[in-house]
Amino acid sequence: MSAATHSPTRPAAKKYSLQMKFGPKQTLPATLSENVAKAAHSGVYIAGQDYLCISLNPEGAKEATGAGAKAGEDKSASSGSFILILRRQR
């Protein structure tokens, strides 16, 4: 009697890419691609001497409500669904 060997299969690897355009007033329109599907995002960035911080939300993200939201102001989401912080190594 011979024992059959079981070799687990791995799911296909996903390929991600992020295309960003650094705009005025620290705005950041971006396109996030997963394999073939693309999704538009928008957000902000902070660039310093040693840091780069990026916060992105999908286009049409739910608007902020509550104490922080004032009438007539641009109501955008208060935190990003994608946040990246890079620090320079010296």
CORPEMO-V802095 format. One record per residue. RES is the residue in three letters. OMEGA is omega in whole degrees, -180 to 180 (none if undefined). Layout:
BEGIN
RES&OMEGA + RES&OMEGA
END
This chain:
BEGIN
MET&180 + SER&179 + ALA&177 + ALA&178 + THR&180 + HIS&178 + SER&-179 + PRO&178 + THR&178 + ARG&175 + PRO&180 + ALA&180 + ALA&177 + LYS&177 + LYS&179 + TYR&171 + SER&-179 + LEU&179 + GLN&-175 + MET&175 + LYS&-178 + PHE&-174 + GLY&179 + PRO&179 + LYS&176 + GLN&176 + THR&-174 + LEU&171 + PRO&-176 + ALA&174 + THR&179 + LEU&-179 + SER&174 + GLU&-171 + ASN&-179 + VAL&-177 + ALA&180 + LYS&178 + ALA&180 + ALA&178 + HIS&173 + SER&-179 + GLY&-178 + VAL&176 + TYR&173 + ILE&180 + ALA&177 + GLY&-179 + GLN&-176 + ASP&-175 + TYR&167 + LEU&-180 + CYS&-179 + ILE&176 + SER&-178 + LEU&174 + ASN&173 + PRO&176 + GLU&179 + GLY&179 + ALA&-179 + LYS&-178 + GLU&178 + ALA&176 + THR&177 + GLY&-173 + ALA&-177 + GLY&-177 + ALA&179 + LYS&-180 + ALA&176 + GLY&179 + GLU&173 + ASP&-177 + LYS&176 + SER&-179 + ALA&-174 + SER&177 + SER&-176 + GLY&175 + SER&176 + PHE&180 + ILE&-180 + LEU&177 + ILE&178 + LEU&180 + ARG&178 + ARG&175 + GLN&179 + ARG&none
END
